[in-house]
Amino acid sequence: MAISARSLGTAAGTVLLVCAVGLSWWGALDEAASERTHAALKRALVTFALTRTLNGVISVAQGTQLAVEPAGVGVVISAGEILDPLNDLVEQFSWLTLLAATSLGVQIMLGDMFATTAVNVVLSVVVVLAVAALWWPNQRGAAARSAVLRLAATVLFARFAIVVATLGTGYVNEHFLTQREEAAVDFLSQTRTKIESTTDAAPVPGTSTDSVLERLNKFIDDQKQALDVENRLTRLRLDVEEAVEQVVNLIVVYVIETLILPLGFLVVAWGLVRQTWRRLT
């Protein structure tokens, strides 16, 4: 019974190794992983460009003062205090998006490196040795057999680690993170437009030679203008609060997408490889 069980395990291990070599030469998994990573990199670069533009718009808006003159009395309202929290957060977040884009670029480079013909040839040779070691009797050359199987496990992990991490991350991102990311980016784009419209220059006041009727009309217009500016600043404050929340959402998305998920899938993949190697040895 023990011999039968060992033979079954050896046959299963041989099939797994041969399938791994076939997947390595096939390249479909590499192409799928590359497409997902390039799509994620494109989204990260779009977000980075948006955050830098938003940071510039906010910086300009902070130096802009909204001036109205109700009843001839000058009133100057600044949006700087409202925009300060968002400006600081966006500036820091832009660096995070750059790091995320860099991480995705590194994944693309490593994926291309481990999908080359040279790596496939090395993997094929190592798998041939591993298959021979699997069928070699345990009593003879146990140390060499264990070393070959350990080498095969390491090479297989190196070959498919990036692919597995990328595909796993891409699946989670597609079903759970992409919608959140796109909604946050759209909102920040709208916020940029609102900030630009809110900080438009106020109308130029009339001259002192206006008639009494013109001054009365101007007084009424100034009151409306003052109320309008106040309402716009109130809406801006609400938009800024929502924008801060959306930036935090994007931070969570990029930390999960470029750090937690890839490392998690790598740990799981390495654990599976170790368990398989222990069972075969």
DOTI-972749 format. One line per 8 residues: number of its first residue (from 1); their letters; for each residue x, y, z of N, C-alpha, C. Coordinates in steps of 0.1 Angstrom, whole numbers, plus 2048, in hexadecimal, padded with zeros to 3 digits. Each point is the difference from the previous one (the first is absolute). Example, Ala and Ser with C-alpha at 12.3 -4.5 7.8 and 13.67 -1.06 7.14 Angstrom:
2
1> AS> 884,7C7,84E,7F7,80C,800,809,80C,800 | 7FC,80B,7F9,809,80B,800,7F8,80B,808
This chain:
281
1> MAISARSL> 808,7F4,800,7F8,80C,800,809,80D,800 | 80B,7FF,808,809,80C,800,806,803,7F3 | 804,7F4,7F9,806,802,7F3,7F6,806,7F6 | 7F3,7FB,800,7F6,805,7F8,7FD,80F,802 | 800,804,80D,7FD,80E,803,80C,809,7FB | 80C,7FB,802,80C,807,7FB,7FF,802,7F1 | 7FD,7F5,7F9,7FF,800,7F1,7F6,80A,7FC | 7F4,801,807,7F6,809,7FC,804,80E,802
9> GTAAGTVL> 807,803,80B,805,80D,803,80B,805,7F6 | 808,7F6,7FC,80B,803,7F6,7FA,803,7F3 | 7F5,7F8,7FC,7FA,803,7F3,7F9,80D,800 | 7F9,804,80B,7FA,80D,801,80A,80B,7FF | 80B,7FE,807,80B,80A,7FF,805,802,7F3 | 802,7F5,7F8,805,800,7F3,7F6,808,7F7 | 7F3,7FD,801,7F6,807,7F8,801,80F,803 | 801,804,80D,800,80E,803,80C,807,7FA
17> LVCAVGLS> 80C,7FA,801,80C,805,7FA,7FF,802,7F1 | 7FB,7F6,7F9,7FE,801,7F2,7F6,80B,7FC | 7F5,801,807,7F7,80A,7FE,806,80E,802 | 808,801,80A,807,80D,803,809,804,7F4 | 807,7F7,7FB,808,803,7F4,7F8,804,7F4 | 7F5,7F8,7FE,7F7,804,7F5,7FA,80E,801 | 7FC,804,80C,7FB,80D,803,80B,80B,7FE | 80C,7FC,803,80B,80A,7FF,803,803,7F1
25> WWGALDEA> 800,7F5,7F8,802,802,7F1,7F4,806,7F9 | 7F4,7FD,805,7F4,805,7FA,7FF,80F,800 | 802,806,80B,801,80E,802,7F3,808,801 | 7F5,7F8,800,7F3,807,801,7FE,807,80D | 804,7F9,80B,800,806,80D,808,80D,801 | 80B,800,7FA,809,80C,800,7F9,80C,7F9 | 7FA,7FD,7F4,7F9,80A,7F9,7F5,806,808 | 7F8,7F7,806,7F4,805,808,805,809,80C
33> ASERTHAA> 80B,7FB,806,805,808,80C,806,80D,7FB | 806,800,7F4,806,80D,7FB,7F5,80A,7FC | 7F5,7FB,7FB,7F5,809,7FC,7FA,806,80C | 7FE,7F8,80B,7FA,805,80C,809,80B,807 | 80D,7FD,800,80A,809,806,801,80D,7F8 | 800,7FF,7F3,800,80C,7F7,7F4,809,802 | 7F4,7F9,802,7F4,808,802,800,807,80E | 805,7F9,80A,801,806,80D,80A,80B,800
41> LKRALVTF> 80C,7FF,7F8,80A,80B,7FF,7FA,80C,7F9 | 7F8,7FE,7F6,7F9,80B,7F9,7F7,807,809 | 7F8,7F9,808,7F7,807,80A,808,808,80A | 80B,7FA,805,808,807,80A,806,80D,7FA | 805,7FF,7F4,806,80C,7FA,7F5,80B,7FD | 7F4,7FC,7FD,7F5,80A,7FE,7FD,806,80D | 7FF,7F8,80B,7FE,806,80D,80B,809,805 | 80C,7FC,7FD,80C,809,803,7FF,80D,7F9
49> ALTRTLNG> 7FD,800,7F3,7FE,80D,7F9,7F5,808,805 | 7F5,7F9,804,7F4,808,806,804,806,80D | 807,7F9,808,803,805,80E,80A,80C,7FE | 80A,7FF,7F7,809,80B,7FE,7F9,80D,7FB | 7F6,7FD,7F7,7F8,80B,7FA,7F8,806,80B | 7F9,7F8,808,7F8,805,80B,808,807,80A | 80C,7FC,803,809,807,809,803,80E,7FB | 802,801,7F3,803,80D,7FA,7F4,809,801
57> VISVAQGT> 7F4,7FB,7FD,7F4,808,800,7FE,805,80E | 801,7F7,80A,7FE,804,80E,80A,80B,804 | 80D,7FE,7FC,80A,80A,804,7FC,80E,7FA | 7FC,800,7F4,7FB,80D,7FA,7F4,805,807 | 7F7,7F7,803,7F3,805,807,803,805,80E | 80A,7FB,807,803,804,80D,805,80F,800 | 806,804,7F5,805,80E,7FF,7F6,809,7FA | 7F4,7FB,7FD,7F5,808,7FA,7F7,805,80B
65> QLAVEPAG> 7FC,80C,7FF,7F6,806,80A,7F4,804,7F8 | 7F4,7FD,806,7F4,804,7FA,7FB,80D,807 | 7FF,80A,7F8,7FD,80D,805,7F2,805,7FC | 7F8,804,809,7F3,806,7FD,7FF,80D,808 | 7F7,809,7FC,7FF,80D,806,7F1,803,803 | 7FA,7F9,809,7F2,803,804,7FF,80E,807 | 7F7,808,7FC,7FE,80E,806,80D,808,7FF | 809,7FD,7F7,80C,808,7FE,80B,7FC,80A
73> VGVVISAG> 7FD,7F6,808,80A,7FC,80A,807,7F3,7FA | 80D,801,7FF,808,7F5,7FB,800,7F4,809 | 7FE,7F4,7FB,800,7F4,807,809,7F6,7F8 | 80A,7FA,806,809,7F7,7F9,7FF,7F2,806 | 7FC,7F6,7F8,7FF,7F3,805,80A,7F7,7FA | 807,7F8,808,80B,7F7,7FA,7FC,7F2,802 | 803,7F8,7F6,7FD,7F2,800,80C,7F7,805 | 80A,807,804,80D,7F9,804,7FE,7F7,80C
81> EILDPLND> 7F9,804,80A,7FE,7F8,80C,7F8,7F4,7FD | 7F6,801,7F7,7F8,7F4,7FC,808,7F6,7F9 | 809,805,7F7,808,7F7,7F7,80C,7FA,807 | 805,806,80B,80D,7FB,806,800,7F1,803 | 7F6,7FB,807,801,7F1,802,801,7F8,7F4 | 7F8,803,7F6,800,7F8,7F3,80D,802,7F9 | 805,80C,800,80D,802,7F9,80B,7F8,806 | 801,800,80D,80B,7F8,807,7FE,7F1,7FD
89> LVEQFSWL> 7F4,7FB,800,7FD,7F2,7FE,803,7FC,7F1 | 7FC,809,7F7,802,7FD,7F2,80F,800,7FD | 807,809,805,80F,801,7FE,807,7F3,804 | 7FC,7FB,80C,806,7F3,805,7FB,7F4,7F8 | 7F3,801,7FC,7FB,7F5,7F8,806,7FF,7F3 | 804,80B,7FA,806,7FF,7F3,80D,7F8,800 | 807,801,80B,80D,7F8,801,7FC,7F1,802 | 7F5,7FD,807,7FC,7F3,801,7FC,7FA,7F2
97> TLLAATSL> 7F9,807,7F8,7FD,7FB,7F3,80C,7FE,7F7 | 80A,809,802,80D,7FE,7F9,807,7F3,804 | 800,7FD,80D,805,7F4,805,7F8,7F4,7FB | 7F3,801,800,7F8,7F5,7FB,803,7FD,7F1 | 801,80B,7F8,804,7FE,7F2,80E,7FA,7FF | 809,804,808,80D,7FA,800,800,7F1,803 | 7F8,7FD,80A,7FE,7F2,804,7FB,7F8,7F5 | 7F6,805,7F9,7FA,7F9,7F5,80A,7FF,7F4
105> GVQIMLGD> 808,80A,7FE,80A,7FF,7F6,80A,7F6,803 | 804,7FE,80D,809,7F6,804,7FA,7F2,7FD | 7F3,7FE,803,7FA,7F4,7FE,800,7FC,7F1 | 7FE,80A,7F8,800,7FD,7F1,80E,7FC,7FC | 80A,807,805,80E,7FD,7FC,804,7F1,805 | 7FC,7FD,80C,803,7F3,806,7F8,7F5,7F8 | 7F4,803,7FD,7F8,7F6,7F8,806,7FE,7F2 | 805,80A,7FA,807,7FE,7F3,80D,7F8,801
113> MFATTAVN> 807,803,80B,80D,7F9,802,7FE,7F1,802 | 7F6,7FD,808,7FE,7F1,803,7F8,7F9,7F5 | 7FC,807,7F6,7F8,7F9,7F5,809,7FF,7F4 | 80D,801,801,809,7FF,7F4,802,7F1,7FD | 805,7FE,7F4,804,7F3,7FB,80B,7F9,809 | 809,808,804,80B,7FB,808,7FB,7FB,80E | 7F7,807,806,7FA,7FB,80D,7F8,7F3,7FD | 7F9,800,7F5,7F8,7F4,7FD,809,7F3,7FE
121> VVLSVVVV> 80B,803,7F9,80A,7F5,7FE,805,7FB,80D | 804,809,809,805,7FC,80D,7F6,7F9,808 | 7F4,805,800,7F5,7F9,807,7FE,7F1,7FA | 800,7FF,7F3,7FF,7F3,7FA,80A,7F6,804 | 80D,805,801,80B,7F7,804,7FE,7FC,80F | 7FD,80A,808,7FE,7FD,80E,7F4,7F6,802 | 7F6,802,7F9,7F4,7F7,801,804,7F2,7FC | 808,7FE,7F5,804,7F3,7FC,808,7F9,80B
129> LAVAALWW> 809,808,807,808,7FB,80B,7F7,7FC,80C | 7F6,809,802,7F6,7FD,80B,7F8,7F4,7FE | 7FC,7FE,7F4,7F8,7F4,7FC,809,7F3,803 | 80C,801,7FB,809,7F5,802,802,7FD,80F | 801,80B,808,802,7FF,80E,7F4,7FA,807 | 7F4,803,7FB,7F4,7FB,806,800,7F1,7FE | 804,7FB,7F5,7FF,7F1,7FE,80C,7F9,805 | 80A,807,805,80C,7FA,805,7FD,7FA,80E
137> PNQRGAAA> 805,7F4,802,7FD,7FA,80D,805,808,80C | 7F8,801,80B,804,808,80C,80D,7FC,806 | 803,7F3,7FF,80B,7FB,807,80E,804,7FA | 7FF,804,7F4,80D,804,7F9,800,80F,7FC | 80A,807,805,801,80E,7FD,7F5,808,805 | 7FD,7FE,80D,7F5,808,806,803,80F,800 | 80C,803,804,804,80E,801,7FF,807,7F2 | 805,7F9,7F6,800,806,7F3,7F2,802,7FB
145> RSAVLRLA> 7F7,7F6,803,7F2,800,7FC,7F9,80C,806 | 803,801,80D,7F9,80C,807,805,80D,7FB | 80D,801,7FC,805,80D,7FB,7FA,803,7F3 | 7FF,7F6,7F7,7FA,802,7F3,7F1,805,801 | 7F9,7F9,809,7F2,804,802,7FF,80E,806 | 809,803,809,800,80E,805,803,80A,7F6 | 809,7FD,7F7,804,809,7F5,7F4,802,7F7 | 7F9,7F5,7FD,7F4,801,7F7,7F5,808,806
153> ATVLFARF> 7FE,7FF,80D,7F6,808,807,803,80F,7FF | 80D,803,802,804,80E,800,7FF,806,7F2 | 804,7F8,7F6,7FF,805,7F2,7F1,802,7FC | 7F8,7F6,803,7F2,802,7FD,7F9,80C,807 | 804,802,80C,7FB,80C,808,804,80D,7F9 | 80D,800,7FC,805,80C,7FA,7FA,803,7F2 | 7FD,7F5,7F9,7FA,801,7F3,7F2,805,800 | 7F8,7FB,80A,7F2,803,800,7FB,809,80B
161> AIVVATLG> 809,804,809,7FC,808,80B,7F9,80E,7FC | 807,807,7F6,7FB,80C,7FC,7F2,7FE,7F8 | 800,7F6,7F8,7F3,7FD,7F9,7F5,7FD,809 | 802,7F8,80A,7F5,7FC,80A,7FC,80D,808 | 80A,807,804,7FD,80C,808,7F8,80A,7F8 | 804,802,7F3,7FA,80A,7F7,7F1,7FC,7FD | 7FF,7F3,7FC,7F2,7FB,7FD,7F7,800,80C | 805,7FC,80B,7F8,801,80C,7FC,80E,804
169> TGYVNEHF> 809,809,800,7FE,80E,803,7F6,806,7F5 | 802,7FC,7F4,7F7,805,7F5,7F2,7FC,802 | 7FE,7F3,804,7F3,7FB,803,7F9,808,80B | 807,801,80B,7FA,807,80B,7FD,80F,7FD | 80A,806,7F8,7FE,80E,7FC,7F4,802,7F7 | 7FE,7F7,7F7,7F6,801,7F6,7F2,7FF,806 | 7FF,7F7,80A,7F3,7FD,806,7FD,809,80D | 80A,806,806,7FE,807,80C,805,80E,801
177> LTQREEAA> 80B,803,7F8,807,80D,802,7FE,80A,7F5 | 7FE,7FB,7F3,800,808,7F5,7F5,80B,800 | 7F4,7FB,804,7F4,809,801,803,80B,80A | 805,7FD,80B,803,80A,80B,80B,80A,7FB | 80A,7FA,7F9,80B,809,7FA,7FA,80A,7F6 | 7F8,7FB,7F6,7FB,808,7F6,7F6,80B,805 | 7F8,7FC,80A,7F7,80A,806,808,80B,807 | 80A,7FC,807,808,80A,807,807,80A,7F7
185> VDFLSQTR> 806,7FA,7F5,807,808,7F6,7F6,80A,7F9 | 7F4,7FB,7FD,7F6,809,7F9,7FC,80B,80A | 7FE,7FD,80D,7FC,80A,809,80C,80B,801 | 80C,7FB,801,80B,80A,801,801,809,7F3 | 7FD,7FA,7F5,800,808,7F3,7F5,80A,801 | 7F4,7FD,805,7F5,80A,801,804,80A,80B | 807,7FC,80A,804,809,80B,809,80B,7FA | 80A,7FB,7F8,809,80A,7F9,7F8,80B,7F9
193> TKIESTTD> 7F6,7FB,7F8,7F8,80A,7F8,7F8,809,809 | 7FB,7FB,80B,7F9,809,80A,808,80A,806 | 80D,7FC,804,809,809,806,803,80C,7F6 | 802,7FC,7F4,803,80A,7F6,7F5,80A,7FE | 7F4,7FB,800,7F4,808,7FE,7FD,809,80C | 803,7FA,80C,7FD,807,80D,809,80C,802 | 80C,7FF,7FB,80A,80A,802,801,80A,7F4 | 7F6,800,7F7,801,80A,7F6,7FF,80E,805
201> AAPVPGTS> 806,809,7F9,801,80E,805,7F2,806,800 | 7FD,808,80B,7F3,807,802,7FF,80B,7F6 | 7F4,804,7FC,7FE,80B,7F7,806,80D,805 | 804,808,7F6,807,80D,804,7F5,80A,804 | 802,806,80C,7F6,80A,805,7FF,80C,7F7 | 7F4,806,800,7FD,80C,7F8,807,80C,805 | 800,80B,7F8,807,80C,803,7F7,809,809 | 806,80A,806,7F9,809,80A,7F7,809,7F8
209> TDSVLERL> 800,801,7F3,7F7,809,7F9,7F3,7FA,7FC | 7FD,7F4,805,7F3,7F9,7FD,7F5,809,806 | 7F4,7FF,7FA,7F5,807,805,7FA,7F9,80D | 7F6,806,806,7FB,7FB,80C,7F9,7F2,7FD | 7F9,800,7F5,7F9,7F3,7FC,80A,7F5,7FD | 80B,804,7F9,80A,7F6,7FD,807,7FB,80D | 802,80A,80A,806,7FC,80C,7F7,7F6,808 | 7F3,803,800,7F6,7F7,806,801,7F2,7FA
217> NKFIDDQK> 7FF,800,7F3,801,7F3,7F9,80D,7F9,803 | 80B,808,801,80D,7FA,803,800,7FA,80E | 7F9,807,809,7FF,7FC,80E,7F9,7F2,801 | 7F6,7FF,7F9,7F8,7F4,7FF,809,7F4,7FA | 806,804,7F5,809,7F6,7FA,80B,7FC,809 | 806,809,808,80B,7FD,809,7FB,7F6,80B | 7F4,803,805,7FA,7F7,80A,7FF,7F1,7FB | 7FA,800,7F3,7FF,7F3,7FA,80E,7F9,7FE
225> QALDVENR> 809,809,7FC,80E,7FB,7FE,806,7FA,80D | 7FE,807,80B,805,7FC,80D,7FA,7F3,804 | 7F3,7FF,7FE,7F9,7F3,804,805,7F5,7F7 | 802,803,7F3,804,7F6,7F7,80E,7FB,803 | 809,809,804,80E,7FC,804,7FF,7F8,80C | 7F8,804,80A,7FF,7F8,80C,7FB,7F2,7FD | 7F6,7FF,7F8,7FA,7F3,7FC,80A,7F7,7F9 | 808,806,7F7,80A,7F9,7F9,80B,7FB,809
233> LTRLRLDV> 804,808,80A,80A,7FC,80A,7FA,7F4,808 | 7F4,801,804,7FA,7F5,808,800,7F3,7F8 | 7FC,801,7F3,800,7F4,7F7,80F,7FB,7FF | 809,80A,7FF,80E,7FC,7FE,805,7F8,80D | 7FC,805,80C,804,7F9,80C,7FA,7F2,800 | 7F4,7FE,7FC,7FA,7F3,7FF,808,7F7,7F6 | 803,806,7F5,807,7F8,7F5,80E,7FC,805 | 807,80A,807,80D,7FD,805,800,7F4,80A
241> EEAVEQVV> 7F6,800,809,7FE,7F5,80A,7FE,7F3,7F9 | 7F8,800,7F5,7FE,7F4,7F9,80C,7FC,7F8 | 807,80A,7FB,80D,7FD,7F8,80A,7FA,809 | 801,804,80D,80A,7FA,809,7FC,7F2,802 | 7F3,7FD,802,7FC,7F2,801,804,7F7,7F4 | 7FE,806,7F4,803,7F9,7F4,80F,7FD,7FE | 808,80A,805,80F,7FE,7FF,804,7F5,80A | 7FA,800,80B,803,7F5,80A,7FC,7F2,7FA
249> NLIVVYVI> 7F4,800,7F9,7FC,7F3,7F9,80B,7FC,7F6 | 805,80A,7F8,80B,7FD,7F6,80C,7FB,807 | 804,805,80B,80B,7FC,808,7FF,7F1,804 | 7F4,7FD,805,7FD,7F2,804,801,7F7,7F3 | 7FA,804,7F5,801,7F8,7F4,80E,7FD,7FC | 809,80A,7FF,80D,7FF,7FB,809,7F8,80A | 7FE,801,80D,807,7F8,80A,7FC,7F2,7FF | 7F3,7FD,7FE,7FC,7F2,7FE,805,7FA,7F3
257> ETLILPLG> 7FF,808,7F5,803,7FB,7F3,80F,7FE,7FE | 808,809,805,80F,7FF,7FD,808,7FB,80B | 7FA,7FE,80C,808,7FB,80B,7FA,7F4,807 | 7F5,801,805,7FA,7F5,808,7FD,7F4,7F8 | 7F9,802,7F5,7FC,7F4,7F8,80C,7F9,7F9 | 809,807,7FA,80B,7F9,7FA,808,7F8,80A | 803,807,80C,808,7F9,80A,7F8,7F4,805 | 7F3,802,802,7F8,7F5,805,800,7F4,7F6
265> FLVVAWGL> 7FE,802,7F3,800,7F5,7F7,80E,7FA,7FF | 80B,808,801,80D,7FA,800,802,7F6,80C | 7FB,805,80C,802,7F7,80C,7F8,7F3,7FE | 7F3,802,7FB,7F8,7F4,7FE,807,7F6,7F6 | 805,806,7F5,806,7F8,7F5,80C,7F9,806 | 808,807,807,80C,7F9,806,7FD,7F5,80A | 7F5,803,808,7FB,7F6,809,7FC,7F3,7F9 | 7F9,802,7F5,7FB,7F4,7F8,80C,7F9,7FA
273> VRQTWRRL> 80A,807,7FB,80C,7F9,7FA,807,7F8,80B | 801,806,80C,807,7F9,80B,7F9,7F4,804 | 7F3,801,801,7F8,7F4,804,801,7F5,7F6 | 7FF,804,7F3,802,7F6,7F5,80D,7F9,800 | 80B,808,802,80D,7FB,801,802,7F6,80B | 7FA,804,80C,801,7F7,80C,7F9,7F2,7FD | 7F5,801,7FA,7F8,7F4,7FD,808,7F7,7F6 | 806,806,7F7,808,7F8,7F6,80D,7FA,805
281> T> 805,806,80A,80D,7FC,806,7FD,7F7,80C
